[in-house]
Amino acid sequence: NQAITFNWSTAADSGVIQSTLKYIIEFSNTNTFTTIIQSSNASTNSLLQTFTSVGDYYWRVKTLDTAGNISTYSSVFKFTIN
């Protein structure tokens, strides 16, 4: 088991009504995300995730606000579990 903390930068809500932001972080074993192997919700810009299998993984994150607005996905990031 390998636990990794993922962190990302975020911008403030730019809407007329400011709201709390939430995040969806997705993990895949392909950089095209054709198969999502894990999807997690976070209320902060940090997430601790444990992986049990070796290999290459990819992750991305998007932001949601209370009004239901959803950002585009972030850049895709790669990491390897040995």
Salt bridges, closest charged atoms under 4 A:
GLU26 OE1 - ARG60 NE 2.88
ASP56 OD2 - LYS78 NZ 3.66
